[in-house]
Amino acid sequence: MSELSVHKQAAKSATWRDYYEMCKPRVVMMMILTSLVGMFLAVPGMVPLDILVWGNLGIALVASAGAVINHLIDHQVDTIMQRTIKRPIPQGKVSPVQALMFALAICVLGMAILIFMVNPLCAWLTLGSFIGYAIIYTGFLKRATPQNIVIGGLSGAMPPLLGWSAVSGTVDPNGLLLVLIIFAWTPPHFWPLAIHRKSDYAKTDIPMLPVTHGDPLTKLHTLLYTIIMFLVTILPYLTGMSGMFYLGSAVLLGGGFLYYSLQLMFTDRPRAALTTFRYSIFYLIALFIALLIDHYL
């Protein structure tokens, strides 16, 4: 039976859950949280309801399209990695053509919403983020250098600026500062996961830092970027963007991140990498909630 026939036969069993999974909903939800915070920080009061709804819907659709393209480009790699082998395309539930058509459909829909219901600046910034993640990072950078996550992290850091621009129609320095926070957070967030999944990445042609340079150097990089991230998160207070509540939260949360990074660096606990990765997710959510609370204090 040909590959096409297998895809045609298997794709009949695809459900909406398979398409939903390809959108990486948990990742997109985190992106929308930071977009929401960007929106609220851009105004002294309440964000206009139409911008709140249409802006986040459009951003979520385009971000989901980028996630589907990531599934599509990586589907051959996904077949040999334990973490990803059960994704819809490797399982034959969704064919590559169907995935591409789905990605294009939700991307066009999201862009139309942003252009006509929000503003063109937000739409084009969102498209730029999509191209950066789906095409430049996934298609090229991911396989080009062990520093892939550092260079490619910019596109994933864009949502707070997208939310800011949706409300203000401008690219504001404070919005860019929010981007810088996520940009600095991305390496110490992802490298512990790469350490935890090192054996999986070793099977592929993706030059992840733990595979190419070993765990000790990756742990050192994680610690150094955690320190950089900690310093960057102080900037909203130093620039007058946020107050004492945010500063205290940033110091406490950043201290927790430093603790886990030091534990990863200097202990041999088998689950230290996974624990650091999980804390990094909590950290970003809590930090942006602290930004939001501080804004209205």
C-alpha positions as CSV (number, residue, x, y, z in Angstrom):
1,M,0.0,0.0,0.0
2,S,1.4,3.4,-1.0
3,E,2.1,6.2,1.6
4,L,-0.7,8.2,0.0
5,S,-3.1,5.4,0.4
6,V,-2.1,5.0,4.0
7,H,-2.7,8.7,4.6
8,K,-6.0,8.6,2.9
9,Q,-7.2,5.6,4.8
10,A,-5.9,6.7,8.2
11,A,-7.0,10.3,7.8
12,K,-10.6,9.2,7.8
13,S,-10.2,8.5,11.5
14,A,-9.0,12.0,12.3
15,T,-11.2,14.0,14.7
16,W,-11.3,17.6,15.7
17,R,-9.1,16.7,18.6
18,D,-6.2,15.8,16.2
19,Y,-6.4,19.2,14.6
20,Y,-6.7,20.8,18.0
21,E,-3.6,19.0,19.2
22,M,-1.6,20.3,16.2
23,C,-2.4,23.8,17.3
24,K,-0.4,23.3,20.5
25,P,-3.2,24.7,22.6
26,R,-1.2,24.9,25.9
27,V,1.6,26.9,24.2
28,V,-0.9,29.2,22.5
29,M,-2.8,29.8,25.8
30,M,0.4,31.0,27.3
31,M,1.0,33.2,24.4
32,I,-2.5,34.7,24.7
33,L,-1.9,35.3,28.4
34,T,1.1,37.5,27.6
35,S,-0.9,39.1,24.8
36,L,-3.7,39.9,27.2
37,V,-1.2,41.5,29.6
38,G,0.3,43.5,26.8
39,M,-3.2,44.8,26.0
40,F,-4.0,45.8,29.5
41,L,-0.6,47.4,30.1
42,A,-1.1,49.6,27.0
43,V,-4.1,51.4,28.5
44,P,-4.7,53.0,32.0
45,G,-8.2,51.5,32.2
46,M,-10.2,48.8,30.5
47,V,-9.2,47.4,27.1
48,P,-12.0,47.9,24.5
49,L,-14.1,44.7,24.4
50,D,-14.0,44.3,20.6
51,I,-10.2,44.6,20.6
52,L,-9.9,42.2,23.6
53,V,-12.0,39.6,21.8
54,W,-11.0,40.0,18.1
55,G,-7.4,40.8,18.8
56,N,-6.7,37.7,20.9
57,L,-8.8,35.5,18.6
58,G,-6.8,36.6,15.5
59,I,-3.4,36.3,17.3
60,A,-4.4,32.8,18.6
61,L,-5.4,31.6,15.1
62,V,-2.2,32.8,13.5
63,A,-0.1,31.3,16.3
64,S,-2.0,28.0,16.0
65,A,-1.2,28.0,12.3
66,G,2.5,28.4,13.1
67,A,2.2,25.4,15.4
68,V,0.6,23.3,12.7
69,I,3.4,24.2,10.3
70,N,5.8,23.1,13.0
71,H,4.1,19.7,13.1
72,L,4.2,19.5,9.4
73,I,7.9,20.4,8.9
74,D,9.0,18.1,11.8
75,H,6.7,15.2,11.1
76,Q,9.5,12.9,9.9
77,V,11.6,13.8,13.0
78,D,8.5,13.2,15.1
79,T,8.3,9.6,14.0
80,I,11.6,8.7,15.7
81,M,11.2,10.8,19.0
82,Q,9.4,9.2,21.9
83,R,7.9,12.5,22.9
84,T,6.3,13.2,19.5
85,I,5.7,9.9,17.9
86,K,1.9,10.0,18.8
87,R,1.3,13.3,17.1
88,P,-1.5,13.2,14.5
89,I,0.8,13.3,11.3
90,P,3.2,10.6,12.4
91,Q,0.2,8.5,13.4
92,G,-1.3,9.0,9.9
93,K,-4.4,10.5,11.3
94,V,-3.8,13.7,9.4
95,S,-2.0,13.9,6.1
96,P,0.7,16.5,5.4
97,V,-1.6,18.1,2.7
98,Q,-4.5,18.3,5.1
99,A,-2.2,19.8,7.8
100,L,-1.0,22.5,5.3
101,M,-4.5,23.3,4.2
102,F,-5.7,23.6,7.8
103,A,-2.7,25.9,8.7
104,L,-3.3,28.1,5.7
105,A,-7.1,28.4,6.4
106,I,-6.7,29.4,10.1
107,C,-3.8,31.7,9.3
108,V,-5.8,33.6,6.6
109,L,-8.8,33.7,8.9
110,G,-6.7,35.1,11.8
111,M,-5.0,37.7,9.5
112,A,-8.4,38.8,8.1
113,I,-9.7,39.3,11.7
114,L,-6.7,41.3,12.7
115,I,-6.7,43.5,9.5
116,F,-10.4,44.3,9.5
117,M,-11.4,44.1,13.1
118,V,-8.2,45.3,14.9
119,N,-5.5,47.2,13.0
120,P,-3.0,46.5,10.2
121,L,0.1,47.0,12.3
122,C,-1.0,44.3,14.7
123,A,-1.8,42.0,11.7
124,W,1.6,42.5,10.0
125,L,3.5,42.1,13.3
126,T,1.6,38.9,13.9
127,L,2.4,37.6,10.4
128,G,6.0,38.5,10.9
129,S,6.0,36.4,14.1
130,F,4.4,33.5,12.2
131,I,7.0,33.6,9.5
132,G,9.8,33.9,12.1
133,Y,8.6,30.8,14.0
134,A,7.1,28.5,11.3
135,I,9.5,29.2,8.4
136,I,12.7,30.8,9.7
137,Y,13.1,28.9,13.0
138,T,11.4,25.6,12.3
139,G,12.5,25.4,8.6
140,F,16.1,26.6,9.0
141,L,17.5,27.8,12.3
142,K,16.4,24.7,14.3
143,R,18.7,22.5,12.2
144,A,21.5,25.1,11.6
145,T,23.0,25.8,15.0
146,P,23.0,24.7,18.7
147,Q,22.0,28.3,19.5
148,N,18.7,27.8,17.6
149,I,16.5,28.5,20.5
150,V,18.3,31.7,21.4
151,I,18.1,33.1,17.8
152,G,14.6,31.8,17.1
153,G,13.2,32.8,20.5
154,L,12.3,36.3,19.2
155,S,9.3,35.2,17.3
156,G,7.9,33.3,20.3
157,A,8.5,36.4,22.4
158,M,6.3,38.7,20.3
159,P,2.7,38.1,21.8
160,P,2.8,40.9,24.4
161,L,3.8,43.4,21.7
162,L,1.1,42.1,19.5
163,G,-1.4,42.7,22.2
164,W,0.0,46.1,22.9
165,S,-0.1,47.1,19.3
166,A,-3.7,45.8,19.0
167,V,-4.8,48.3,21.5
168,S,-2.5,51.3,20.7
169,G,-1.7,50.8,17.1
170,T,1.9,51.6,17.9
171,V,5.2,49.8,18.7
172,D,5.9,51.1,22.2
173,P,9.2,50.8,24.1
174,N,7.4,49.2,27.0
175,G,5.8,46.7,24.7
176,L,9.3,45.9,23.4
177,L,10.5,45.5,27.0
178,L,7.9,42.7,27.5
179,V,9.3,41.0,24.4
180,L,12.8,41.2,25.8
181,I,11.6,39.5,29.0
182,I,10.2,36.5,27.1
183,F,13.2,36.5,24.8
184,A,15.6,36.2,27.8
185,W,13.4,33.6,29.4
186,T,13.2,31.2,26.4
187,P,16.7,29.6,26.6
188,P,16.6,28.7,30.3
189,H,13.1,27.5,29.8
190,F,13.9,25.2,26.9
191,W,17.4,23.9,27.5
192,P,16.4,22.0,30.6
193,L,13.8,20.2,28.5
194,A,16.4,19.5,25.9
195,I,18.6,17.9,28.6
196,H,15.7,15.8,29.8
197,R,15.0,14.7,26.2
198,K,18.6,14.4,25.1
199,S,18.4,10.8,24.0
200,D,15.4,11.7,21.8
201,Y,17.2,14.6,20.2
202,A,20.3,12.5,19.7
203,K,18.3,10.3,17.2
204,T,17.6,13.3,15.0
205,D,19.5,15.8,12.8
206,I,18.6,18.7,15.2
207,P,21.8,20.1,16.8
208,M,20.4,20.7,20.3
209,L,23.0,22.0,22.7
210,P,23.1,19.0,25.1
211,V,23.7,16.7,22.1
212,T,26.4,18.8,20.4
213,H,28.2,20.2,23.5
214,G,27.1,18.0,26.4
215,D,25.1,18.5,29.6
216,P,27.6,20.5,31.6
217,L,27.9,23.3,29.1
218,T,24.1,23.4,28.6
219,K,23.6,23.6,32.4
220,L,26.1,26.5,32.5
221,H,24.3,28.3,29.6
222,T,21.0,27.8,31.4
223,L,22.4,29.4,34.6
224,L,23.9,32.3,32.7
225,Y,20.7,33.0,30.8
226,T,18.7,32.7,34.0
227,I,20.9,35.5,35.5
228,I,20.4,37.6,32.3
229,M,16.7,37.0,32.5
230,F,16.6,38.0,36.2
231,L,18.3,41.3,35.4
232,V,16.0,42.0,32.4
233,T,12.9,41.4,34.6
234,I,14.0,44.3,36.9
235,L,13.9,46.8,34.0
236,P,10.1,47.4,34.2
237,Y,10.6,48.8,37.7
238,L,13.7,50.8,36.8
239,T,12.0,52.4,33.8
240,G,8.9,53.3,35.8
241,M,6.6,50.9,33.9
242,S,5.8,48.9,37.1
243,G,6.0,49.5,40.8
244,M,7.0,47.8,44.0
245,F,4.5,44.9,43.9
246,Y,6.0,43.8,40.5
247,L,9.5,44.3,41.7
248,G,9.0,42.1,44.8
249,S,7.3,39.4,42.6
250,A,10.1,39.5,40.0
251,V,12.8,39.1,42.7
252,L,11.0,36.3,44.5
253,L,10.1,34.4,41.3
254,G,13.5,35.1,39.8
255,G,15.2,33.8,43.0
256,G,13.2,30.6,42.6
257,F,14.4,30.2,39.0
258,L,18.0,30.8,40.1
259,Y,17.6,28.2,42.8
260,Y,16.4,25.6,40.2
261,S,19.1,26.5,37.7
262,L,21.8,26.2,40.4
263,Q,20.4,22.9,41.5
264,L,20.5,21.8,37.8
265,M,24.1,23.0,37.6
266,F,25.6,21.6,40.8
267,T,23.6,18.5,41.6
268,D,23.0,15.2,39.9
269,R,19.4,14.8,40.7
270,P,17.8,12.8,37.9
271,R,14.7,15.0,37.6
272,A,16.4,18.4,38.1
273,A,16.1,19.3,34.4
274,L,12.4,18.4,34.2
275,T,11.7,20.3,37.5
276,T,13.5,23.4,36.2
277,F,11.5,23.2,33.0
278,R,8.2,23.0,34.8
279,Y,9.1,25.8,37.1
280,S,9.9,28.0,34.2
281,I,6.4,27.7,32.9
282,F,4.9,28.6,36.3
283,Y,7.5,31.5,36.5
284,L,6.4,33.2,33.2
285,I,2.7,32.9,34.0
286,A,3.2,34.3,37.5
287,L,5.5,37.1,36.4
288,F,3.0,38.4,33.8
289,I,0.1,38.1,36.3
290,A,2.2,40.2,38.7
291,L,2.7,42.8,35.9
292,L,-1.0,42.9,35.4
293,I,-1.9,43.2,39.1
294,D,0.8,45.9,39.6
295,H,-0.6,47.9,36.7
296,Y,-4.0,48.4,38.5
297,L,-2.6,48.9,42.0
